[in-house]
C-alpha cells in the first residue's frame, strides 16, 4: 500500500511538473519537433543528465530503494530490431499527435478534449501489441509441443 501511495504522489507531482514545464503545450511540442525551439530538448537533456548522474552515484554506493529496500539495479540490453521499430512508431505517433503519453495524460486532466482520441490510440496500440505478443507466444508453445510430440514418437519407434 505504501508503494502505491508513493507512486500516486510521484505521478501527480510528475503531471504537475510536465504541465508547469510546458511539456503538454501542443504548440511548444510542434515547435520542438520542427526544430524551431530548443526549450523542450534542453529540459529533456538536463533531466537525462541529472537522472544518469544520480543513478550512477546511487549504484556506486550500492543504495537500496527507500520503500522496498531492494538493491538498485539497471538492466542493460543490446538494441534489437523491435526497439528500432517501436521507436519509429512512437516518433510517428508523437509527430502526428503533437504529444507523447505523459503530456497526453496531463492534457486529459486539463480538459483538452482532443487528447481523448490520442489516449484512445495509445490504448488501442497497447492492446494490439499484447494480442500480437500473445499470438506469437502461443505459436511458439504450439511449435514446441509439436516438436516434443514428434521427438517422443520417434523415440518409441
JOSULVEN-V221366 format. One record per pair of residues at least 12 apart in sequence whose ideal C-beta (glycine too) atoms are under 8 Angstrom apart, sorted by sequence separation. I is the first residue (numbers start at 0). GAP is how many residues later the second one is. D is the distance in Angstrom with one decimal. If there is no record, write none. Layout:
# JOSULVEN-V221366
{{I:GAP:D} {I:GAP:D}}
This chain:
# JOSULVEN-V221366
{{27:12:6.3} {58:13:5.7} {57:14:5.3} {58:14:7.6} {103:14:5.0} {104:14:7.3} {58:15:6.7} {103:15:5.3} {98:16:7.2} {21:17:7.4} {22:17:6.5} {54:17:7.5} {21:18:7.5} {103:18:7.0} {54:19:6.5} {98:19:6.2} {22:20:7.4} {96:21:4.5} {100:21:5.9} {20:22:5.8} {96:24:7.4} {92:28:7.1} {92:32:7.7} {88:36:7.8} {5:61:5.7} {32:61:7.3} {32:62:5.9} {2:64:5.2} {1:65:5.6} {2:65:6.7} {28:65:7.9} {32:65:7.5} {29:68:5.1} {28:69:4.8} {28:70:5.8} {25:72:4.1} {25:73:6.4} {28:74:7.0} {23:75:7.3} {22:79:7.0} {23:79:4.1} {22:80:5.0} {23:82:4.1} {22:83:7.3} {23:83:5.1} {17:84:5.4} {17:85:5.9} {23:86:6.8} {14:87:7.7} {18:87:4.9} {13:88:7.2} {17:88:4.8} {23:88:7.9} {14:90:6.4} {14:91:5.1} {18:91:6.8} {14:94:6.4}}
